[in-house]
Amino acid sequence: MIFFSFTTENDVFNFQALILGSVTMLVCLFCQAVTVGLTTTKIKPQIGKLAAAKRIWIAQAVFFGSALILLCSHLFQIYLWGYSLYWAGVIKDPHTAMVFAGSTYTTVGFVNDPLPIGWQLLTIIMATTGLFSFGWSTSVMFLLSQTLYPAER
């Protein structure tokens, strides 16, 4: 049994999967970084100003708007994964690629694995990307909630 090679035939680990997974993960994490950066530098100060001015309903609306922005970042990252799988020819059907990407990125795992043998490493990288990104979004939402409710610190 081969554990590392540059082909994709029945290998436990192949170089193409590592490259495709690493590049897609880095693009996704860059997307998450941009979203987090914009959320914390642009939206957080607005929430703080609105909360300080006792305009709590508007501050909460902005808070929920930031949750939607973070959600859109995750949906875009799922799209990137699905497109990457389809573009590379790993999954031939774009719908199957998108559904598998969403199932794996969210770590829910509600669909069967359509990846060919030798490409399962992508499942692990995809799930890890989702774990990193969701954790990052959770920390941002916590930061924003502290800004929204400063007395709760």
VEXFI-43987 format. One record per residue (C-alpha): residue number from 1; x, y, z. Coordinates in steps of 0.5 Angstrom, whole numbers, plus 500, padded with zeros to 3 digits. Layout:
// residues N
+-----+-----+-----+-----+
:  nr :   x :   y :   z :
+-----+-----+-----+-----+
: NUM :   X :   Y :   Z :
...
+-----+-----+-----+-----+
This chain:
// residues 153
+-----+-----+-----+-----+
:  nr :   x :   y :   z :
+-----+-----+-----+-----+
:   1 : 500 : 500 : 500 :
:   2 : 503 : 507 : 498 :
:   3 : 502 : 512 : 503 :
:   4 : 505 : 518 : 499 :
:   5 : 505 : 519 : 492 :
:   6 : 504 : 524 : 486 :
:   7 : 499 : 520 : 483 :
:   8 : 491 : 519 : 485 :
:   9 : 491 : 511 : 484 :
:  10 : 488 : 508 : 490 :
:  11 : 493 : 512 : 494 :
:  12 : 492 : 513 : 502 :
:  13 : 495 : 520 : 500 :
:  14 : 496 : 524 : 494 :
:  15 : 500 : 530 : 492 :
:  16 : 494 : 533 : 488 :
:  17 : 489 : 533 : 493 :
:  18 : 494 : 536 : 498 :
:  19 : 495 : 542 : 493 :
:  20 : 488 : 543 : 491 :
:  21 : 486 : 542 : 499 :
:  22 : 491 : 547 : 501 :
:  23 : 490 : 552 : 496 :
:  24 : 483 : 552 : 497 :
:  25 : 483 : 552 : 504 :
:  26 : 488 : 558 : 504 :
:  27 : 483 : 562 : 499 :
:  28 : 477 : 561 : 504 :
:  29 : 481 : 563 : 510 :
:  30 : 483 : 569 : 506 :
:  31 : 476 : 570 : 505 :
:  32 : 474 : 569 : 512 :
:  33 : 480 : 574 : 514 :
:  34 : 477 : 580 : 510 :
:  35 : 470 : 579 : 512 :
:  36 : 473 : 579 : 520 :
:  37 : 477 : 585 : 519 :
:  38 : 471 : 589 : 515 :
:  39 : 466 : 586 : 521 :
:  40 : 471 : 588 : 527 :
:  41 : 474 : 595 : 524 :
:  42 : 467 : 597 : 521 :
:  43 : 461 : 594 : 524 :
:  44 : 464 : 594 : 531 :
:  45 : 465 : 601 : 532 :
:  46 : 458 : 603 : 530 :
:  47 : 455 : 598 : 534 :
:  48 : 459 : 601 : 540 :
:  49 : 456 : 608 : 538 :
:  50 : 449 : 606 : 538 :
:  51 : 449 : 602 : 544 :
:  52 : 453 : 608 : 548 :
:  53 : 447 : 613 : 545 :
:  54 : 442 : 608 : 548 :
:  55 : 440 : 606 : 541 :
:  56 : 440 : 599 : 543 :
:  57 : 434 : 596 : 537 :
:  58 : 438 : 599 : 532 :
:  59 : 445 : 597 : 535 :
:  60 : 442 : 590 : 535 :
:  61 : 439 : 590 : 528 :
:  62 : 447 : 592 : 526 :
:  63 : 449 : 586 : 530 :
:  64 : 444 : 581 : 526 :
:  65 : 447 : 584 : 520 :
:  66 : 454 : 582 : 522 :
:  67 : 451 : 575 : 523 :
:  68 : 449 : 575 : 516 :
:  69 : 455 : 578 : 513 :
:  70 : 459 : 572 : 517 :
:  71 : 454 : 567 : 514 :
:  72 : 455 : 570 : 507 :
:  73 : 462 : 569 : 508 :
:  74 : 461 : 561 : 510 :
:  75 : 456 : 560 : 504 :
:  76 : 462 : 563 : 499 :
:  77 : 467 : 559 : 502 :
:  78 : 462 : 553 : 501 :
:  79 : 461 : 555 : 494 :
:  80 : 469 : 556 : 493 :
:  81 : 470 : 549 : 495 :
:  82 : 464 : 546 : 491 :
:  83 : 467 : 550 : 485 :
:  84 : 474 : 547 : 486 :
:  85 : 472 : 540 : 487 :
:  86 : 468 : 541 : 480 :
:  87 : 473 : 545 : 476 :
:  88 : 479 : 540 : 478 :
:  89 : 474 : 534 : 476 :
:  90 : 474 : 531 : 482 :
:  91 : 467 : 531 : 482 :
:  92 : 464 : 531 : 475 :
:  93 : 457 : 534 : 477 :
:  94 : 457 : 541 : 480 :
:  95 : 450 : 540 : 484 :
:  96 : 454 : 534 : 487 :
:  97 : 460 : 538 : 489 :
:  98 : 456 : 544 : 492 :
:  99 : 452 : 539 : 496 :
: 100 : 458 : 535 : 498 :
: 101 : 462 : 541 : 500 :
: 102 : 456 : 544 : 504 :
: 103 : 456 : 538 : 508 :
: 104 : 463 : 537 : 509 :
: 105 : 465 : 544 : 511 :
: 106 : 459 : 544 : 516 :
: 107 : 462 : 538 : 519 :
: 108 : 454 : 535 : 519 :
: 109 : 456 : 530 : 514 :
: 110 : 449 : 529 : 511 :
: 111 : 451 : 526 : 504 :
: 112 : 455 : 520 : 502 :
: 113 : 462 : 521 : 500 :
: 114 : 463 : 522 : 492 :
: 115 : 470 : 523 : 492 :
: 116 : 474 : 518 : 488 :
: 117 : 479 : 513 : 492 :
: 118 : 485 : 517 : 493 :
: 119 : 482 : 524 : 494 :
: 120 : 479 : 523 : 501 :
: 121 : 484 : 527 : 504 :
: 122 : 480 : 533 : 501 :
: 123 : 474 : 531 : 506 :
: 124 : 479 : 532 : 512 :
: 125 : 482 : 539 : 509 :
: 126 : 475 : 542 : 508 :
: 127 : 472 : 540 : 515 :
: 128 : 478 : 543 : 518 :
: 129 : 477 : 549 : 514 :
: 130 : 470 : 550 : 516 :
: 131 : 472 : 549 : 523 :
: 132 : 477 : 554 : 523 :
: 133 : 472 : 559 : 520 :
: 134 : 466 : 558 : 524 :
: 135 : 471 : 558 : 530 :
: 136 : 473 : 565 : 528 :
: 137 : 466 : 567 : 526 :
: 138 : 464 : 565 : 533 :
: 139 : 469 : 569 : 536 :
: 140 : 467 : 575 : 532 :
: 141 : 460 : 575 : 534 :
: 142 : 462 : 574 : 542 :
: 143 : 467 : 580 : 541 :
: 144 : 461 : 584 : 538 :
: 145 : 456 : 582 : 543 :
: 146 : 461 : 585 : 548 :
: 147 : 460 : 591 : 545 :
: 148 : 453 : 591 : 544 :
: 149 : 452 : 589 : 552 :
: 150 : 458 : 592 : 555 :
: 151 : 455 : 591 : 562 :
: 152 : 455 : 584 : 561 :
: 153 : 463 : 584 : 561 :
+-----+-----+-----+-----+
